[in-house]
Amino acid sequence: MERTYLPVLLLLGFVAVNAIAILALSHLITRARPTPVKQQPYESGMPVLGDARERFSVKFYMVAMLFIVFDIETVFMIPWGAYYRQLSCAVPLVNGACPAGQVSFFGLGEMIVFMVILLAGYIYVWKKGALQWD
């Protein structure tokens, strides 16, 4: 049992030693040369326009959360698409194809349920006005 984890432990040890060595070498080799220009915050070449602790509208956070939700949707759809052929066959695949008469709609049905739930959520946030910037 201990031998099976040995490669993983060696890899973690190598990564830790490598990270410490790189940080130590960069600290020992480089010299700090601070100048007033280097100490200023950089914002795409533009002068600073205000305080960094500016308040954002709640709508910004709503759109950000909606983006994450619909981005996660694609993360779930990609593996489903890769395994769709296997999910839609009642028996194991033969030479990469489903035998005649063994096709089921399980794979399609589970994605339809998933999409209906997401559609209901989308309609809900649309009706609540979370997508309006006015």
Backbone as JSON Lines, residues from 0, in Angstrom:
{"i":0,"aa":"M","n":[0.83,-1.2,0.0],"ca":[0.0,0.0,0.0],"c":[0.87,1.25,0.0]}
{"i":1,"aa":"E","n":[1.93,1.26,0.79],"ca":[2.79,2.42,0.88],"c":[3.55,2.65,-0.42]}
{"i":2,"aa":"R","n":[3.86,1.58,-1.15],"ca":[4.61,1.7,-2.4],"c":[3.77,2.33,-3.5]}
{"i":3,"aa":"T","n":[2.46,2.2,-3.41],"ca":[1.62,2.78,-4.45],"c":[1.6,4.3,-4.36]}
{"i":4,"aa":"Y","n":[1.78,4.84,-3.17],"ca":[1.77,6.29,-3.0],"c":[3.16,6.91,-3.12]}
{"i":5,"aa":"L","n":[4.18,6.1,-3.24],"ca":[5.54,6.6,-3.31],"c":[5.77,7.54,-4.49]}
{"i":6,"aa":"P","n":[5.33,7.22,-5.72],"ca":[5.53,8.18,-6.83],"c":[4.83,9.52,-6.59]}
{"i":7,"aa":"V","n":[3.65,9.48,-6.01],"ca":[2.93,10.72,-5.75],"c":[3.67,11.55,-4.69]}
{"i":8,"aa":"L","n":[4.14,10.91,-3.66],"ca":[4.88,11.62,-2.62],"c":[6.2,12.17,-3.16]}
{"i":9,"aa":"L","n":[6.87,11.4,-4.02],"ca":[8.09,11.91,-4.63],"c":[7.81,13.13,-5.51]}
{"i":10,"aa":"L","n":[6.74,13.08,-6.27],"ca":[6.38,14.21,-7.11],"c":[6.06,15.45,-6.26]}
{"i":11,"aa":"L","n":[5.27,15.28,-5.2],"ca":[4.96,16.41,-4.32],"c":[6.22,16.98,-3.67]}
{"i":12,"aa":"G","n":[7.12,16.1,-3.26],"ca":[8.38,16.55,-2.68],"c":[9.22,17.31,-3.67]}
{"i":13,"aa":"F","n":[9.3,16.81,-4.9],"ca":[10.05,17.49,-5.94],"c":[9.45,18.86,-6.24]}
{"i":14,"aa":"V","n":[8.15,18.95,-6.31],"ca":[7.5,20.23,-6.58],"c":[7.78,21.22,-5.45]}
{"i":15,"aa":"A","n":[7.68,20.77,-4.22],"ca":[7.92,21.67,-3.07],"c":[9.37,22.15,-3.05]}
{"i":16,"aa":"V","n":[10.31,21.24,-3.25],"ca":[11.73,21.62,-3.24],"c":[12.02,22.56,-4.41]}
{"i":17,"aa":"N","n":[11.47,22.26,-5.57],"ca":[11.67,23.1,-6.74],"c":[11.11,24.51,-6.51]}
{"i":18,"aa":"A","n":[9.92,24.62,-5.95],"ca":[9.33,25.93,-5.69],"c":[10.17,26.73,-4.71]}
{"i":19,"aa":"I","n":[10.61,26.1,-3.65],"ca":[11.44,26.8,-2.66],"c":[12.77,27.22,-3.27]}
{"i":20,"aa":"A","n":[13.38,26.35,-4.08],"ca":[14.65,26.68,-4.71],"c":[14.51,27.85,-5.69]}
{"i":21,"aa":"I","n":[13.45,27.86,-6.47],"ca":[13.25,28.96,-7.42],"c":[13.04,30.28,-6.68]}
{"i":22,"aa":"L","n":[12.24,30.27,-5.63],"ca":[12.03,31.5,-4.86],"c":[13.31,31.97,-4.19]}
{"i":23,"aa":"A","n":[14.08,31.04,-3.62],"ca":[15.32,31.41,-2.96],"c":[16.33,31.96,-3.96]}
{"i":24,"aa":"L","n":[16.47,31.33,-5.11],"ca":[17.41,31.82,-6.11],"c":[17.02,33.19,-6.65]}
{"i":25,"aa":"S","n":[15.75,33.4,-6.89],"ca":[15.34,34.71,-7.4],"c":[15.55,35.79,-6.35]}
{"i":26,"aa":"H","n":[15.4,35.45,-5.09],"ca":[15.63,36.42,-4.01],"c":[17.13,36.72,-3.87]}
{"i":27,"aa":"L","n":[17.98,35.72,-4.06],"ca":[19.42,35.91,-3.9],"c":[20.06,36.59,-5.11]}
{"i":28,"aa":"I","n":[19.58,36.29,-6.3],"ca":[20.23,36.77,-7.51],"c":[19.81,38.2,-7.87]}
{"i":29,"aa":"T","n":[18.53,38.53,-7.74],"ca":[18.07,39.85,-8.19],"c":[18.28,40.9,-7.12]}
{"i":30,"aa":"R","n":[18.41,42.15,-7.6],"ca":[18.52,43.29,-6.69],"c":[17.28,44.15,-6.86]}
{"i":31,"aa":"A","n":[16.79,44.67,-5.77],"ca":[15.62,45.56,-5.82],"c":[16.09,46.96,-6.19]}
{"i":32,"aa":"R","n":[15.52,47.54,-7.22],"ca":[15.84,48.9,-7.63],"c":[14.53,49.69,-7.72]}
{"i":33,"aa":"P","n":[13.96,50.05,-6.6],"ca":[12.68,50.79,-6.65],"c":[12.88,52.21,-7.16]}
{"i":34,"aa":"T","n":[11.98,52.62,-8.0],"ca":[11.94,54.01,-8.48],"c":[10.5,54.5,-8.28]}
{"i":35,"aa":"P","n":[10.29,55.81,-8.29],"ca":[8.91,56.3,-8.13],"c":[7.97,55.79,-9.23]}
{"i":36,"aa":"V","n":[8.48,55.62,-10.45],"ca":[7.64,55.14,-11.54],"c":[7.25,53.68,-11.3]}
{"i":37,"aa":"K","n":[8.2,52.89,-10.82],"ca":[7.91,51.47,-10.57],"c":[6.94,51.28,-9.4]}
{"i":38,"aa":"Q","n":[6.89,52.23,-8.49],"ca":[6.03,52.11,-7.32],"c":[4.58,52.51,-7.6]}
{"i":39,"aa":"Q","n":[4.31,53.12,-8.74],"ca":[2.94,53.54,-9.07],"c":[2.14,52.34,-9.58]}
{"i":40,"aa":"P","n":[0.84,52.33,-9.27],"ca":[0.01,51.25,-9.81],"c":[-0.15,51.4,-11.31]}
{"i":41,"aa":"Y","n":[-0.2,50.28,-12.01],"ca":[-0.32,50.28,-13.46],"c":[-1.71,49.83,-13.86]}
{"i":42,"aa":"E","n":[-2.4,50.67,-14.63],"ca":[-3.74,50.34,-15.1],"c":[-3.8,50.52,-16.6]}
{"i":43,"aa":"S","n":[-3.21,49.6,-17.32],"ca":[-3.25,49.59,-18.78],"c":[-2.71,50.88,-19.39]}
{"i":44,"aa":"G","n":[-1.74,51.48,-18.77],"ca":[-1.14,52.69,-19.3],"c":[-1.93,53.95,-19.02]}
{"i":45,"aa":"M","n":[-3.06,53.82,-18.35],"ca":[-3.91,54.98,-18.06],"c":[-3.61,55.49,-16.65]}
{"i":46,"aa":"P","n":[-3.74,56.79,-16.44],"ca":[-3.56,57.29,-15.07],"c":[-4.7,56.79,-14.17]}
{"i":47,"aa":"V","n":[-4.4,56.7,-12.89],"ca":[-5.38,56.23,-11.93],"c":[-6.55,57.2,-11.88]}
{"i":48,"aa":"L","n":[-7.78,56.66,-11.94],"ca":[-8.96,57.51,-12.02],"c":[-9.75,57.59,-10.73]}
{"i":49,"aa":"G","n":[-9.51,56.73,-9.79],"ca":[-10.29,56.77,-8.57],"c":[-9.8,55.76,-7.56]}
{"i":50,"aa":"D","n":[-10.6,55.6,-6.54],"ca":[-10.26,54.66,-5.47],"c":[-10.52,53.23,-5.95]}
{"i":51,"aa":"A","n":[-9.68,52.32,-5.54],"ca":[-9.84,50.92,-5.93],"c":[-11.0,50.26,-5.19]}
{"i":52,"aa":"R","n":[-11.46,50.87,-4.12],"ca":[-12.56,50.3,-3.33],"c":[-13.91,50.9,-3.74]}
{"i":53,"aa":"E","n":[-14.1,51.04,-5.03],"ca":[-15.33,51.6,-5.56],"c":[-16.46,50.57,-5.45]}
{"i":54,"aa":"R","n":[-17.67,51.04,-5.18],"ca":[-18.83,50.14,-5.09],"c":[-19.33,49.78,-6.47]}
{"i":55,"aa":"F","n":[-19.69,48.51,-6.64],"ca":[-20.27,48.04,-7.88],"c":[-21.74,47.77,-7.67]}
{"i":56,"aa":"S","n":[-22.49,47.86,-8.74],"ca":[-23.91,47.58,-8.69],"c":[-24.13,46.09,-8.45]}
{"i":57,"aa":"V","n":[-25.24,45.77,-7.81],"ca":[-25.6,44.37,-7.58],"c":[-25.81,43.66,-8.91]}
{"i":58,"aa":"K","n":[-26.24,44.38,-9.92],"ca":[-26.46,43.79,-11.25],"c":[-25.18,43.18,-11.8]}
{"i":59,"aa":"F","n":[-24.04,43.82,-11.51],"ca":[-22.76,43.29,-11.96],"c":[-22.54,41.89,-11.38]}
{"i":60,"aa":"Y","n":[-22.8,41.73,-10.11],"ca":[-22.6,40.43,-9.46],"c":[-23.62,39.41,-9.95]}
{"i":61,"aa":"M","n":[-24.83,39.86,-10.24],"ca":[-25.85,38.94,-10.77],"c":[-25.43,38.4,-12.14]}
{"i":62,"aa":"V","n":[-24.95,39.28,-13.0],"ca":[-24.51,38.83,-14.32],"c":[-23.3,37.91,-14.18]}
{"i":63,"aa":"A","n":[-22.4,38.21,-13.25],"ca":[-21.23,37.36,-13.05],"c":[-21.65,35.97,-12.58]}
{"i":64,"aa":"M","n":[-22.6,35.89,-11.66],"ca":[-23.07,34.58,-11.19],"c":[-23.8,33.83,-12.29]}
{"i":65,"aa":"L","n":[-24.59,34.55,-13.1],"ca":[-25.27,33.9,-14.22],"c":[-24.27,33.37,-15.23]}
{"i":66,"aa":"F","n":[-23.21,34.12,-15.47],"ca":[-22.17,33.63,-16.37],"c":[-21.56,32.34,-15.85]}
{"i":67,"aa":"I","n":[-21.29,32.29,-14.56],"ca":[-20.71,31.07,-13.98],"c":[-21.67,29.91,-14.11]}
{"i":68,"aa":"V","n":[-22.95,30.13,-13.85],"ca":[-23.94,29.05,-13.95],"c":[-24.0,28.52,-15.38]}
{"i":69,"aa":"F","n":[-24.08,29.41,-16.36],"ca":[-24.19,28.94,-17.74],"c":[-22.87,28.46,-18.29]}
{"i":70,"aa":"D","n":[-21.77,28.86,-17.69],"ca":[-20.48,28.3,-18.05],"c":[-20.36,26.88,-17.53]}
{"i":71,"aa":"I","n":[-20.85,26.64,-16.32],"ca":[-20.85,25.29,-15.77],"c":[-21.75,24.38,-16.59]}
{"i":72,"aa":"E","n":[-22.79,24.95,-17.18],"ca":[-23.66,24.16,-18.07],"c":[-22.84,23.53,-19.19]}
{"i":73,"aa":"T","n":[-21.97,24.3,-19.8],"ca":[-21.16,23.73,-20.88],"c":[-20.18,22.7,-20.35]}
{"i":74,"aa":"V","n":[-19.71,22.88,-19.13],"ca":[-18.8,21.89,-18.55],"c":[-19.5,20.55,-18.39]}
{"i":75,"aa":"F","n":[-20.79,20.55,-18.1],"ca":[-21.54,19.3,-17.98],"c":[-21.96,18.76,-19.34]}
{"i":76,"aa":"M","n":[-22.12,19.62,-20.32],"ca":[-22.58,19.15,-21.63],"c":[-21.47,18.49,-22.44]}
{"i":77,"aa":"I","n":[-20.24,18.88,-22.26],"ca":[-19.15,18.3,-23.04],"c":[-18.96,16.81,-22.73]}
{"i":78,"aa":"P","n":[-18.88,16.39,-21.46],"ca":[-18.76,14.94,-21.2],"c":[-20.02,14.18,-21.62]}
{"i":79,"aa":"W","n":[-21.18,14.82,-21.48],"ca":[-22.41,14.15,-21.92],"c":[-22.35,13.89,-23.42]}
{"i":80,"aa":"G","n":[-21.88,14.87,-24.19],"ca":[-21.76,14.68,-25.63],"c":[-20.76,13.6,-25.99]}
{"i":81,"aa":"A","n":[-19.7,13.5,-25.2],"ca":[-18.69,12.47,-25.47],"c":[-19.23,11.07,-25.2]}
{"i":82,"aa":"Y","n":[-20.11,10.91,-24.21],"ca":[-20.65,9.61,-23.84],"c":[-22.08,9.39,-24.3]}
{"i":83,"aa":"Y","n":[-22.58,10.25,-25.19],"ca":[-23.98,10.16,-25.61],"c":[-24.29,8.8,-26.24]}
{"i":84,"aa":"R","n":[-23.4,8.3,-27.06],"ca":[-23.65,7.03,-27.73],"c":[-23.78,5.89,-26.71]}
{"i":85,"aa":"Q","n":[-22.96,5.9,-25.68],"ca":[-23.04,4.86,-24.65],"c":[-24.27,5.03,-23.77]}
{"i":86,"aa":"L","n":[-24.65,6.28,-23.5],"ca":[-25.82,6.53,-22.66],"c":[-27.13,6.2,-23.36]}
{"i":87,"aa":"S","n":[-27.12,6.18,-24.69],"ca":[-28.34,5.94,-25.45],"c":[-28.46,4.5,-25.94]}
{"i":88,"aa":"C","n":[-27.72,3.61,-25.35],"ca":[-27.79,2.21,-25.74],"c":[-28.1,1.39,-24.49]}
{"i":89,"aa":"A","n":[-29.08,0.49,-24.6],"ca":[-29.5,-0.31,-23.44],"c":[-28.5,-1.4,-23.09]}
{"i":90,"aa":"V","n":[-27.65,-1.78,-24.03],"ca":[-26.63,-2.8,-23.81],"c":[-25.27,-2.2,-24.13]}
{"i":91,"aa":"P","n":[-24.18,-2.85,-23.74],"ca":[-22.86,-2.31,-24.1],"c":[-22.69,-2.22,-25.61]}
{"i":92,"aa":"L","n":[-21.93,-1.22,-26.04],"ca":[-21.71,-1.0,-27.46],"c":[-20.92,-2.15,-28.08]}
{"i":93,"aa":"V","n":[-21.24,-2.45,-29.34],"ca":[-20.51,-3.48,-30.08],"c":[-19.79,-2.77,-31.22]}
{"i":94,"aa":"N","n":[-18.46,-2.79,-31.19],"ca":[-17.64,-2.11,-32.2],"c":[-18.01,-0.62,-32.32]}
{"i":95,"aa":"G","n":[-18.3,0.02,-31.23],"ca":[-18.6,1.45,-31.21],"c":[-20.0,1.81,-31.65]}
{"i":96,"aa":"A","n":[-20.86,0.83,-31.88],"ca":[-22.22,1.11,-32.32],"c":[-23.21,0.33,-31.45]}
{"i":97,"aa":"C","n":[-24.4,0.85,-31.37],"ca":[-25.45,0.2,-30.6],"c":[-26.13,-0.86,-31.47]}
{"i":98,"aa":"P","n":[-26.3,-2.07,-30.95],"ca":[-26.98,-3.1,-31.75],"c":[-28.41,-2.67,-32.09]}
{"i":99,"aa":"A","n":[-28.91,-3.2,-33.18],"ca":[-30.26,-2.85,-33.64],"c":[-31.3,-3.21,-32.6]}
{"i":100,"aa":"G","n":[-32.22,-2.31,-32.36],"ca":[-33.31,-2.54,-31.42],"c":[-32.95,-2.29,-29.98]}
{"i":101,"aa":"Q","n":[-31.75,-1.85,-29.69],"ca":[-31.31,-1.64,-28.31],"c":[-31.15,-0.15,-27.97]}
{"i":102,"aa":"V","n":[-31.63,0.71,-28.83],"ca":[-31.5,2.16,-28.6],"c":[-32.49,2.59,-27.53]}
{"i":103,"aa":"S","n":[-32.01,3.36,-26.56],"ca":[-32.88,3.92,-25.53],"c":[-32.72,5.44,-25.56]}
{"i":104,"aa":"F","n":[-33.64,6.11,-24.95],"ca":[-33.59,7.57,-24.93],"c":[-33.15,8.1,-23.56]}
{"i":105,"aa":"F","n":[-32.45,7.27,-22.81],"ca":[-31.98,7.67,-21.49],"c":[-31.01,8.84,-21.58]}
{"i":106,"aa":"G","n":[-30.02,8.75,-22.47],"ca":[-29.02,9.81,-22.61],"c":[-29.63,11.12,-23.04]}
{"i":107,"aa":"L","n":[-30.54,11.06,-24.0],"ca":[-31.22,12.26,-24.46],"c":[-32.15,12.8,-23.38]}
{"i":108,"aa":"G","n":[-32.85,11.9,-22.69],"ca":[-33.79,12.31,-21.65],"c":[-33.12,13.03,-20.5]}
{"i":109,"aa":"E","n":[-31.96,12.54,-20.08],"ca":[-31.3,13.21,-18.95],"c":[-30.81,14.6,-19.34]}
{"i":110,"aa":"M","n":[-30.38,14.78,-20.58],"ca":[-29.95,16.12,-21.0],"c":[-31.15,17.04,-21.18]}
{"i":111,"aa":"I","n":[-32.27,16.51,-21.62],"ca":[-33.48,17.34,-21.74],"c":[-33.92,17.82,-20.36]}
{"i":112,"aa":"V","n":[-33.88,16.95,-19.36],"ca":[-34.22,17.36,-17.99],"c":[-33.26,18.45,-17.51]}
{"i":113,"aa":"F","n":[-31.97,18.27,-17.77],"ca":[-30.96,19.26,-17.38],"c":[-31.23,20.6,-18.06]}
{"i":114,"aa":"M","n":[-31.52,20.57,-19.35],"ca":[-31.77,21.8,-20.08],"c":[-33.07,22.47,-19.65]}
{"i":115,"aa":"V","n":[-34.1,21.69,-19.3],"ca":[-35.36,22.28,-18.83],"c":[-35.14,22.99,-17.5]}
{"i":116,"aa":"I","n":[-34.35,22.39,-16.61],"ca":[-34.04,23.04,-15.33],"c":[-33.29,24.35,-15.58]}
{"i":117,"aa":"L","n":[-32.3,24.34,-16.47],"ca":[-31.56,25.56,-16.78],"c":[-32.45,26.6,-17.46]}
{"i":118,"aa":"L","n":[-33.34,26.16,-18.33],"ca":[-34.26,27.08,-18.98],"c":[-35.2,27.73,-17.97]}
{"i":119,"aa":"A","n":[-35.67,26.94,-17.0],"ca":[-36.52,27.49,-15.95],"c":[-35.76,28.55,-15.14]}
{"i":120,"aa":"G","n":[-34.49,28.28,-14.84],"ca":[-33.68,29.27,-14.13],"c":[-33.44,30.52,-14.95]}
{"i":121,"aa":"Y","n":[-33.21,30.33,-16.24],"ca":[-33.0,31.47,-17.13],"c":[-34.25,32.34,-17.22]}
{"i":122,"aa":"I","n":[-35.4,31.71,-17.36],"ca":[-36.67,32.45,-17.43],"c":[-36.92,33.19,-16.11]}
{"i":123,"aa":"Y","n":[-36.58,32.55,-14.99],"ca":[-36.76,33.18,-13.69],"c":[-35.93,34.45,-13.56]}
{"i":124,"aa":"V","n":[-34.64,34.37,-13.91],"ca":[-33.81,35.57,-13.77],"c":[-34.18,36.62,-14.81]}
{"i":125,"aa":"W","n":[-34.7,36.2,-15.95],"ca":[-35.15,37.15,-16.96],"c":[-36.38,37.9,-16.46]}
{"i":126,"aa":"K","n":[-37.32,37.18,-15.85],"ca":[-38.53,37.81,-15.32],"c":[-38.21,38.71,-14.13]}
{"i":127,"aa":"K","n":[-37.21,38.35,-13.35],"ca":[-36.79,39.18,-12.2],"c":[-36.08,40.44,-12.64]}
{"i":128,"aa":"G","n":[-35.66,40.5,-13.9],"ca":[-34.97,41.7,-14.41],"c":[-33.49,41.71,-14.15]}
{"i":129,"aa":"A","n":[-32.89,40.56,-13.87],"ca":[-31.47,40.54,-13.59],"c":[-30.62,40.82,-14.83]}
{"i":130,"aa":"L","n":[-31.2,40.7,-16.01],"ca":[-30.45,40.94,-17.24],"c":[-30.64,42.36,-17.77]}
{"i":131,"aa":"Q","n":[-31.39,43.2,-17.09],"ca":[-31.63,44.58,-17.5],"c":[-30.61,45.5,-16.84]}
{"i":132,"aa":"W","n":[-29.99,46.37,-17.61],"ca":[-29.0,47.29,-17.08],"c":[-29.57,48.69,-16.84]}
{"i":133,"aa":"D","n":[-30.85,48.9,-17.05],"ca":[-31.44,50.23,-16.89],"c":[-31.51,50.66,-15.45]}
